[in-house]
């Protein structure tokens, strides 16, 4: 049995490396060797900080010790009985954790084309989450978009909205480095404003129409009341970030009176399998993301701001807890230095 390490959160603000043994793959399973894994600065830092309401869905999800990570690029080492879609040596992406090895169902793996390097492939899970949110928005080319929050998901949202033909794409964030990155990723306008302070500028930059679609990507309850005021009458407001606690909105004056749509965009909204009526499964969105990356339609690698060896995981999370505004894509490298 291979022996390696995994990253776990042992309690609020506590990061540890834990030695672990992985068994041989069971029927239908594969054994993977991680090459790179990407830190989800939203979900993982929420879990690490413990900053979520007691009794919430967050509290049901996060139990310490909590295995961290869910965006992984790896090589297949071995396959169990009945596995035919991948074989040893294949490169794959998956929702495996930050760990040297992973046992995953073959059905849950996404083949990575040879032209796509592991650093880009490690973005697959976060990319399909954002693609699912953009698709749920029913965005049409020429529609005006406002993105509230230019963290990693907001950057990807700007990138995908530009590919989809949105115009203008207005990104709000107080951090100047994030806004600079958003411009490179396709934003037409970047404003160092909160949603609550941006209404006048959004009105001016949309010629008085306001946004057809607003993506709230911060997950902060404080951002939501301002975000709904940036949408036009009959506009759509998409919750792409995962809110952390109750939000105070006057549903009559701010939603009902303008016939707004509030659209949840949790990853679980994807259909479990591709069908003619619901073709856009998680696997289909990952396939699209990797095809775009291979063809040069998009390139997520400029979003990588920090690279750490896996032994430096605690330092990576410490940096993010101190000031996440200076970071976007934070990668852990598992390709060297065995556990």
C-alpha positions in Angstrom: 0.0 0.0 0.0 1.4 3.4 -0.9 2.1 5.8 2.0 1.8 9.6 1.7 0.5 12.7 3.3 -2.7 14.8 3.2 -3.6 18.3 4.3 -6.2 18.5 7.1 -7.6 21.2 9.2 -7.5 20.0 12.8 -9.5 22.9 14.1 -10.2 26.6 13.4 -7.0 28.2 11.9 -5.1 24.9 12.4 -3.4 23.2 9.4 -1.6 19.9 9.7 0.0 17.3 7.4 -1.1 13.8 8.2 0.6 10.6 7.1 -1.8 8.2 5.5 -1.8 4.8 3.7 -3.9 4.2 0.6 -5.1 0.8 -0.3 -5.3 -0.8 -3.7 -8.2 0.3 -5.9 -11.4 -1.6 -5.5 -13.6 -2.6 -8.5 -14.5 0.6 -10.4 -11.9 2.6 -8.5 -8.5 4.1 -9.5 -5.4 5.0 -7.5 -4.1 8.5 -8.4 -0.7 10.2 -7.7 -1.3 14.0 -7.3 0.8 16.4 -9.5 -0.8 19.7 -8.4 -3.8 20.8 -6.3 -5.4 24.2 -6.2 -6.6 25.9 -3.0 -10.2 27.1 -3.1 -9.7 30.3 -1.2 -13.4 30.7 -0.6 -14.6 27.3 0.6 -11.4 26.2 2.2 -10.7 29.5 4.1 -14.3 29.4 5.4 -13.7 25.9 6.7 -10.3 26.8 8.1 -11.4 30.0 9.8 -14.6 28.4 11.3 -16.3 31.7 10.3 -19.8 30.3 9.6 -23.1 30.2 11.6 -23.7 27.3 14.0 -26.5 25.1 12.8 -26.0 26.2 9.2 -25.3 24.0 6.2 -21.7 25.1 6.6 -21.6 23.6 10.1 -23.0 20.3 8.7 -20.3 20.2 6.0 -17.2 21.2 8.1 -16.2 18.7 10.9 -12.7 18.8 12.3 -10.4 17.2 11.4 -11.5 18.3 7.9 -9.6 17.0 4.8 -8.9 20.1 2.7 -9.1 20.5 -1.1 -11.2 19.5 -4.1 -9.4 20.6 -7.2 -6.7 18.1 -8.2 -4.6 17.1 -11.2 -3.0 13.7 -11.1 -1.6 10.6 -12.9 -3.4 7.3 -12.7 -1.2 4.7 -11.0 -3.5 1.7 -10.9 -7.0 0.7 -11.8 -9.4 -1.7 -10.2 -11.4 -4.4 -11.8 -13.8 -3.3 -14.5 -12.2 0.1 -15.1 -11.8 0.7 -18.9 -12.1 4.4 -19.4 -8.6 5.2 -17.9 -5.4 3.2 -17.5 -2.1 3.6 -15.7 -0.2 6.6 -16.9 -3.2 8.6 -18.0 -3.4 12.2 -16.7 -6.7 13.2 -15.1 -8.4 16.0 -13.1 -10.8 15.3 -10.2 -12.3 16.6 -7.0 -9.7 14.8 -4.9 -8.3 16.4 -1.8 -4.8 17.9 -1.2 -2.9 14.6 -0.8 -0.1 12.6 -2.2 -2.5 9.9 -3.5 -6.2 9.5 -3.9 -8.6 6.7 -4.4 -11.4 7.8 -6.8 -14.1 6.2 -8.8 -13.1 6.0 -12.4 -16.5 7.6 -13.3 -15.5 10.7 -11.4 -12.3 11.4 -13.3 -11.9 13.8 -16.2 -9.2 13.0 -18.8 -6.7 15.8 -19.4 -5.5 16.4 -22.9 -1.7 16.1 -23.4 -1.5 19.8 -24.4 -2.9 21.0 -21.0 -0.3 21.1 -18.3 -1.1 20.0 -14.7 -1.1 23.6 -13.3 -4.0 24.5 -15.7 -5.7 21.1 -15.2 -5.8 21.7 -11.4 -8.3 24.5 -12.0 -10.9 22.1 -13.4 -13.2 21.8 -10.4 -13.3 25.6 -9.8 -13.8 26.2 -13.5 -16.8 23.9 -13.8 -18.4 25.5 -10.8 -18.1 28.9 -12.4 -19.2 27.6 -15.8 -22.3 26.2 -14.1 -23.1 29.5 -12.5 -22.7 31.4 -15.8 -24.9 28.9 -17.6 -27.6 29.2 -14.9 -27.6 33.0 -15.5 -28.8 32.4 -19.0 -26.3 35.0 -20.2 -26.7 36.1 -23.8 -24.1 37.9 -25.9 -24.3 41.7 -25.5 -25.8 41.6 -22.0 -24.3 43.8 -19.4 -22.7 41.9 -16.4 -21.5 43.1 -13.0 -19.3 40.8 -11.0 -19.1 41.6 -7.3 -15.8 40.3 -6.0 -12.6 39.6 -8.0 -11.2 36.7 -6.2 -10.4 33.5 -8.1 -14.1 32.7 -8.9 -14.8 36.3 -9.9 -11.7 36.2 -12.3 -13.0 33.0 -13.9 -16.5 34.5 -14.2 -15.1 37.5 -16.1 -13.1 35.2 -18.4 -16.1 33.0 -19.2 -18.5 36.0 -19.6 -16.1 37.5 -22.1 -16.0 34.3 -24.1 -19.8 34.2 -24.0 -20.0 37.7 -25.5 -21.2 39.8 -22.5 -20.7 43.6 -22.8 -19.8 45.4 -20.7 -18.3 43.3 -17.9 -17.9 45.4 -14.8 -15.9 44.0 -12.0 -16.0 45.4 -8.4 -13.3 44.8 -5.8 -11.4 47.1 -3.4 -8.0 45.3 -4.2 -6.0 46.9 -7.0 -4.1 43.8 -7.9 -7.3 41.8 -8.4 -8.7 44.5 -10.6 -5.6 44.5 -12.7 -5.9 40.8 -13.2 -9.6 41.1 -14.0 -8.8 43.5 -16.8 -6.4 40.9 -18.3 -9.1 38.2 -17.9 -11.7 40.1 -19.9 -13.3 42.7 -17.7 -14.1 45.9 -19.7 -14.5 48.1 -16.6 -13.0 47.6 -13.1 -14.0 49.7 -10.1 -12.5 49.8 -6.6 -15.9 50.1 -5.1 -18.3 48.0 -3.0 -21.6 46.9 -4.5 -23.3 49.4 -2.1 -21.3 52.3 -3.6 -21.3 51.3 -7.3 -24.8 52.1 -8.4 -24.0 55.4 -10.0 -21.0 54.1 -12.0 -22.8 51.0 -13.1 -25.7 53.2 -14.3 -23.3 55.4 -16.2 -21.4 52.5 -17.8 -24.5 50.7 -18.9 -26.1 53.9 -20.4 -28.7 53.9 -17.7 -29.9 50.3 -18.3 -28.1 48.7 -15.3 -26.9 45.1 -15.4 -28.8 42.3 -17.1 -26.9 39.9 -14.8 -25.1 40.5 -11.5 -22.8 37.8 -10.1 -22.3 38.0 -6.3 -19.0 36.2 -5.8 -17.8 37.4 -2.4 -20.0 35.1 -0.2 -20.3 38.0 2.2 -23.8 38.7 3.5 -22.9 42.4 3.6 -22.5 42.5 -0.2 -25.9 41.1 -1.2 -28.1 44.2 -0.4 -26.0 46.3 -2.7 -25.7 43.7 -5.4 -29.4 43.4 -6.0 -29.6 47.2 -6.6 -27.2 46.9 -9.6 -29.6 44.8 -11.7 -32.1 46.2 -14.1 -35.8 45.6 -13.9 -36.4 41.9 -14.7 -32.6 41.3 -14.2 -30.9 38.2 -12.7 -28.8 38.1 -9.6 -26.6 34.9 -9.4 -25.2 33.7 -6.0 -21.9 32.3 -7.3 -20.1 32.7 -4.0 -21.3 30.6 -1.1 -23.0 33.0 1.4 -22.0 32.7 5.0 -25.0 33.7 7.1 -28.3 35.6 6.9 -28.8 38.5 4.5 -31.1 41.4 5.1 -33.0 42.4 2.0 -36.4 44.0 1.6 -37.9 41.5 -0.8 -40.8 43.7 -1.7 -38.9 46.9 -2.4 -35.7 45.5 -3.8 -36.7 42.2 -5.5 -40.4 41.8 -6.0 -41.0 45.4 -7.2 -38.4 45.0 -9.9 -39.3 41.4 -10.7 -35.7 40.3 -10.2 -34.6 36.7 -10.3 -32.4 35.4 -7.5 -30.5 32.4 -8.8 -28.6 29.9 -6.6 -25.6 28.5 -8.4 -24.4 25.7 -6.1 -22.4 23.0 -7.8 -25.0 20.5 -6.9 -27.3 22.1 -9.5 -25.5 20.3 -12.2 -27.4 17.2 -13.5 -25.8 14.0 -12.2 -25.4 12.8 -15.8 -25.5 14.2 -19.3 -28.9 13.7 -21.0 -30.5 15.2 -24.1 -32.7 17.5 -21.9 -29.9 18.4 -19.4 -26.6 18.0 -21.2 -24.4 20.2 -19.1 -23.2 17.9 -16.4 -20.0 18.6 -14.3 -18.1 16.3 -16.6 -19.3 18.1 -19.7 -18.3 21.5 -18.3 -14.8 20.2 -17.4 -14.5 18.8 -20.9 -15.4 22.3 -22.3 -12.9 24.0 -20.0 -10.1 21.7 -20.9 -10.9 22.0 -24.6 -10.9 25.8 -24.4 -7.6 25.6 -22.5 -6.1 23.3 -25.1 -7.3 25.5 -28.0 -6.0 28.7 -26.5 -9.5 30.2 -26.2 -8.8 30.8 -22.5 -5.7 30.5 -20.3 -6.0 30.3 -16.6 -2.3 30.1 -15.8 -1.9 33.9 -15.5 -4.2 33.6 -12.5 -1.5 31.6 -10.6 0.0 34.0 -8.1 1.6 31.6 -5.6 3.2 28.1 -5.8 4.1 26.1 -2.7 5.6 22.7 -2.2 3.1 20.5 -0.4 5.3 20.6 2.8 4.6 24.3 2.9 0.8 24.0 3.0 0.6 25.6 6.4 2.5 28.6 5.2 0.2 28.9 2.1 -2.9 29.0 4.3 -1.2 31.3 6.7 -0.5 33.8 3.9 -4.2 33.6 2.8 -5.5 34.1 6.3 -3.3 37.1 6.7 -4.3 38.8 3.4 -6.0 36.9 0.7 -6.3 40.0 -1.5 -2.8 39.6 -2.8 -3.5 36.0 -4.0 -5.6 34.3 -6.6 -4.4 30.9 -7.8 -2.5 29.2 -5.0 -1.1 25.8 -6.1 0.4 23.0 -4.0 3.1 21.0 -5.9 3.0 17.2 -5.1 5.4 16.1 -7.9 8.6 16.1 -5.8 9.8 15.5 -2.3 8.0 12.3 -1.3 6.3 12.1 2.1 
